[in-house]
């Protein structure tokens, strides 16, 4: 089914059931269909056609959901832009992809008139507030015709350009087709066939998740597609706040969550966490970055009825791709059949089980390439394989372990150091809240390790005690030569630690 058909089918199946909850208001499946298709018809009347690129530049909100459904129903290309990005970054992305329209808010951090003046291809600005200077989103959803004619959308047409958050460098646009937007939800459902997950994951109308990650993230599509495919409902958080999160889980009886590691840390250190119940949670999935086993075990104690899962996927390989068993959450588990994964050495040869190398992928879950980046694509794709940049290994049972990123390694005097290894050890220290390790230039060794650390509130910890703690666990060449305390670590819009920003500090 295409998106138009999915909306119609979901309205017939689930009717007045709750599809989304936003600012304590419930939106049912009939309303979802009507508003989304009316918006689609209005966009048609404005002149938007297949393959036109329309950005969504909003915080998480119900209008974001309607926009996804409407744009996909037309066969246009969605460009979800992280709401944390600046004017310069939005302009750069928009000019790179040839943006024709943008759905945004007057609460943006910059003047929208300036935006239009700097993007030559931009024809329309639509705002979720009424303002005579812009096209009103609300009027489009109210004035558009009911229903929508079949737009004859081919599954291989381009559907989305996700500009990656750039944790290790500049953003680049990952291109998806219309088949890709279905795969994440289908792969999530596939996990229910795993013997160790079938009694935990239901993936039907009894499930309710919370959209804590930005809807501009590639994982945000799960909150779109699992609703219309399976009748799941979702609570929308405008922006992640640990206190709001636990309040929403308690109030709306959320059954499952997908979040990146820093979000779990924020909840663990919340003073009010014991004042609310997380008993409704049946599962919590950690994804998006290498995660600490200790972190997951500590979160497990907060939600006694939930199973903690470790998962893996990336914007370039439609997430989720794998999920761990509850008994082995140091692994990210076995992968779905839509993709073939192998571990290659630096010469492009497959290596033995248990050895660490770069994870490569091929199959229909692999994206279409980076938009308008021929040199980057030539580097990323070799002999039919996509080189993920993630370092990993497989065990004898086919379970995948993510060690870190190939670009997140530090070469100290010819020896390779994985930043993730150092970070995991630091996070075991009872006084440390957050940590990141990066490489900094050194005349003698080429690079040395530098650690950025955020201490728990009210803690004073001399650096010599950190060094003593690390010496118990690390080889000498892996030891940091510098430690710097920060009040907080810089984050990308999706909540990951922004290593590029840390490296720039040196």
N, C-alpha and C positions, 0 to 999 in steps of 0.2 A: 504493500500500500504506500502511496505517497502521503505527504503531510496532510493534505486536504481530506483524504479518505480516512486517515487515522483520527482526525478531529471529529469527523462525522460519526465514525464507528464508536469512538469513546463516548460521545454524547448519548448514543443509542444504548450502549451497554451500561454505563455508570451514571447517566442522568444527573440527578441532584446530589450524588455523592461529592464529597469535598475533594477537589483536585489540588488547590493551593490555599494556603493561609498566609495573609500578608497584613501586617499591622492589626492583628486580631480580627480581621475580616476573612470569612471563608468564601471561596470562589468555586462553584461547582462546574462539572464538565460541560453542561449545556451553555453556561455563560462563557466558558473558555472557548468553545467552538464559535459561538455567535460573535464575540468581540474580535477574535483572531481573524475570522473570515471577512467581517465587515472592514477591519483594518486592511486586509489584503485587497479588497475591492477598491478602497479609497486610494491605496498606493497605485493600483492599475490606472485609476482615473487621473492620477497625477502624472502618469507617463512612464512609470517604472515598468521594465520588461525583463525577461529572462536574461541572466548573466550580469545585470546591473549590480553594482556593489553598494550595499547599504550598511553603514556602521551603526552599532548600538553602543553608545557611550553613556552609561547610566550606572548608578549603584544598583544592587539587587533590588528588584521591585516587580510588581505584577505586570507593569508595562513592558519589562524586559521579556517576560514569558510570552506575552501577546506578540511582541515584535519578532521573536524567533519563529513562532508558528506562522505568522503572516508572510514573512519574507521567504521562508522555506516553501510555503504553499504556492508561491508565484514562480519558483525556479530562479529567484535572484540569489546573489552571493552575500551571506551574512559576514560582516567584519566586526566581531566583538572586540571592543577596545577597553582595556583595563581602566577603570574610572580613576585610578591613582595617577595616571600618566599626565604629564604637563602639556601645555599648548604646543610647544616645540615638538614633543614626541607624537602627539595626535596629528599634527600637520605632516610630519615626516611619514607616518604610516599611511595617511590619507592620500598623499601625493604618490607614494610608492605603489598603491593598488589602484589608483584612479577612481576614488570614491565619488559616487553620484548623489547619495543622500546620507543623512545622519539623523538618528533618533537620540535625543539628548535632553538635558535639563538646564534651566537657567541657573541652577546651583553649581554648574561647572566652575572650575577654578579660573576661568578666563572669559574674555568677552567673545560671544558667539559671532558678532559681526567681524571681528578680526579673523576668526576661523574661516569664515566664508571668503574673505579677501585673500587668504593665503593658499587656498585649494582651488586650482583653476577648474577642475572637473565637477566641483560640488554645485548641485542645482537646488537642493532643498534642505532646509533645517527644520526638523520637527521637534517640538518640545512638549514634555509631559505637563507643563503648566500652560494656561491660556495666556497668550501675549500676542497682540496684533502684529508684532514685528516678525513672528514666526508662525509656522503651521501648527495648529493645535492637535496634539495626539488624541485628546478626548473627543474632539469634533470628528476626527477620522473614524474612530471606533463607533460613533453614534450615527454618522451620516452615510456610512458605507452600506452598499446593498447586502442583503442576506444571501447566504450561500456563496458559492464560487464555482465557475466553470472549470472543467479539467484543463490544466495548463500543459499537459503532455510533457511531463518532466522525465528526462532520461536519467537512470541511476548513475551514469558516468559523467553527467554534467557537474561542474564545480558548485559546491554548496557553501563553503566556508573558508575564510582565511583567518587562522588563529595566529596572532603575533605573539610569539613566545615571550615569557616574562624576562628573559635575559639575565638569569642568575650569574652567568659567567661571561656575559658580553652583550652586544647589541641585539635588540629584538629582530626576529626574522619571521616571515609569514608562512606558516604551515598550511598547505592547501588540501582540503578534503573534497570528496565528491558526495553525491547524494546517497550512495550506498553507505558511506562511512557514518552518516549521522544516525543510522539504525543500529550499527554494530555494537556500540557500547552497551546499550540496553539489552541487546540479544546475548552479549557475552556475560553480562551480569546474571541473566536468567540461566545461562549455561552452568554457572557455578552451583546451582541447585541440584545438578545431576551428580556432583561430587558426593561420595558417600559421607564424608565428614562434614558437609555443609547442608545437606538436604533437609535436615530437621531444624536448621538455624535460619537460613535465608528462605523466605517465602516468595518474595517478588510478585506480589499480587495486591489486591485492594486492601488487605489487612496491614500492609507495610506503610509506615509514615517516616520519611526522612526529614532532615533539616538542611536547607541550602545555606551552609556556612561559608563555603568557598565562593569566590566571585563567579557569577554566571558567565563572565567573559572567559573563564578558564575552560579548557577543552572538556574537563570533567563536568562542567555545568550543563552539557547536553544531556547528561543522565537525568537531571531534574526535569528536563523537557520531555524526553522520549519515554521514560518509565511511567509517566503519568498516562499518556494516551495509549501506550501499548499494553499496560498491565493494571491500570487503575490505581497505581500508587499515589499517595498524597504527599505533599511537601510543604514544610514551613519555610518561608523566605525570610532570611535575615538581611536587612539592608547592608550591614557591614558586621564583620565578626566582632563580638564582644563576649568574653568568657562568662560574665554574669548574665547577659541576655540569653546566652546559649543554654545555661542550666535552667533558667526560668522557663524557656520555651519547651525544653525537653519535658520538664515537669508538667507544665500546663497542658500541652498538646499530646502528651503520651507518645513521644517519638520512639520508634522501634529500632532505627538504624542510622548510622552517620558515616560519612566519608570526610576525613579531614587530613591536613598535612601535620607533621610532627609539632611545629611550634604552637599550633592551636591546642593540642593536647597538653603541652607544657603550661600554657596560659591557664587552662582549667585547673590543673593540679595545684597551681600556686594561688588559686583564688580562695580568699578567707571564707567567703560565704558558701562554699561548695557543699558543706554538710547541712545547710539549711534547706536544701531542695532535694527532691528524689530523682534519681536516674534509674529507678527500678524498671521503667518501661523499655529501656534499651535491651534489645536482644543481640545486637552485633555492632561493633565499631571497627571501621576499616581505616588503617593508616596507609597513606599513599603519598606520592609526589616527591619524596626525598628519602634517603636512607634513614631508618628510624632505630632508636635504641630499644633493646629488649627490656631494659629496666623501666623505660618510659611506659611501655605497653603494659607491663606487669603492675605498675603503680596505678595506671588508669583502670585496670581490671578491678582493683579493690573498690573503686568508686561506684561501679555499676555491677553488682553481684550477679545479675541475671544475664549479663551480656558476654558474648564470646568476642575476644579481640582477634582481628585478622590483619595480616600484613599483605599488602597488595602492590602491584606494579603496573604501570602503563605510562605513556608519555604522549604529548600532543602529536608527535609524529607516528605513534602506533596507538590506534584508537583505544583509550582506556575504558574499562579495566581489562588487562590482559591475563593477569594471574592473581590467585588468592591462596594464602597459606592454609594449612590445617591448624586448628587451635592448639595442637600438640607441638607444632614446630613453627613458631612465629618468627624465628630468626631467619627463616626462609620466606620468600614471597610466593612459594608454592609452585604448582604446575600450571602451564599456560593453556589457553584455549586453542582449539584446532584451527581457528582462522589465521593463525600465524605460525611460522616456523622460526625457531630461535636456535642459534648456535653461539659458541664462544670461539673467537678467532685470536690468534697471536698477532704481533705487530707486522708480520709478513702476509697476513690474510689466510693463514692456514688454520683449520679446525684443530683444537687442542683437546687433550684427554680430560675425562671426567675428573672433577676436583681441582683442576688448574684454573687460575684466574686469567682472564683476558677480556677483550672487548666483546660486548653482546651485539650480535648482528641479527637482522630480521628480514623475512620476506613473506608475502602472503597478502590477502585482501584487506587485512587490518592495517597495513602500512599505508601511510598517507601518499599523496600524489607528488610530493616534492615541495620545495620552497618557492613561493611565488616570485617570478621575475628575478631569479638568482641562479643563472646557469652554471656559474663557476662553483657555487656552494653545492649545488646538486651533483656536480661531477665529483666533488670531494666526498659527499655523503653516500652516494650510491656507487657500488663497485661490483661488477659481475652479477647483478641482480639482487645484491644484498644491501640493505640499509644499515649503515654503521651508526649505532645509537649514541656512542660516546659514554655509555655506562659500562663500568667494569663489573664482571660477575663470574660466577662459576655454577656448575650443576653438580648435584650429588648423584649417587648410584640409583636413586629412586626417581630421578628426573626433576627434583625440586631445584628451583633457581634461587641463588643468593646474590643480592646486589651489594657490591663492595664499595662503590663510589663512582665518580665520573672520571673518565680518562683525562679530562682537562682540569679535574680537581685533584691532581696529584702534584707532589712537590719533589723535584729532583735535587737531592742533597748530595753533592760530591759524587754524582753518578749513581747513588742509591735512590730507589723510588719509594716515596712515602705517601700513603693514602690519607688524605685529610680526614675522611670519615672515621678511620681507626682512632685518631687522636681525639676527635670530638666525642666519640662514644665513651672513651675513658674519662674525659673531663666531666661529662654529664653524670658520671657515677659519684662524683664528689658531692657530699651533702650540702655544701655551701654554694654550689654553682647552679645557676638557673639556665643559662644559655651559653653556648660556646661555638666558635668557628675557627678553623685553622686555614691559613693561606700561605703561599710561598712569597717571600720577599727577596729581592736581589742581594747577593753577597759576593764580594770580589774573590774570595778564596774558594767557596763551595759552589758557586753558581746561584744557588738558592738556599735559603734556610727557612725553617718553620716559624711563623708568627701566629700566636693565638689571641683572639679577641674573646673576652669573657664578660658575662653579665652575672653579678652575684645576686643571691636572694636578698630580699629587702632587709635592711638593718644589719647586714653582715659586713664585717671588716676581715679581709683575708690577705695577709702579706703574700707577695708573689713567691717568696722562697718556699712557702708551704705548698703552693701549687706545683712548683718544680719537684719538691720532694715526693709528692703524690705521684707525679708522672714517672719519676725514675723507677718506681716500683713496678711499672707496667710496660715501659717503652725501652727499646734499644737506644743507645746513646745518639746515633745519627738522626733518630726521629724526634729527639727532644727539641722543644721550641727554643730559639735564641732570644725571642722577644715575647712579652705578654703585655697586653694593654686592656685595662678595664673600661667598659662602656656602660652607660645607663641602659641602653638597649641596642640590639643589633639591627641594622637596616634590613627591611623586608621588601620583597616584591609584592605586587598586588595580590598574588595568590597565597601569600603568607610564608613563602620560602625565604631563607636567609639569602640576602643579596651579596654574594661573594665579590661581584664586580665592584660594588660600592666600597667594600672593605679594602680591596686591592688598590683602589684609587687613593686611599688615605695615605699610602706609603710614598 
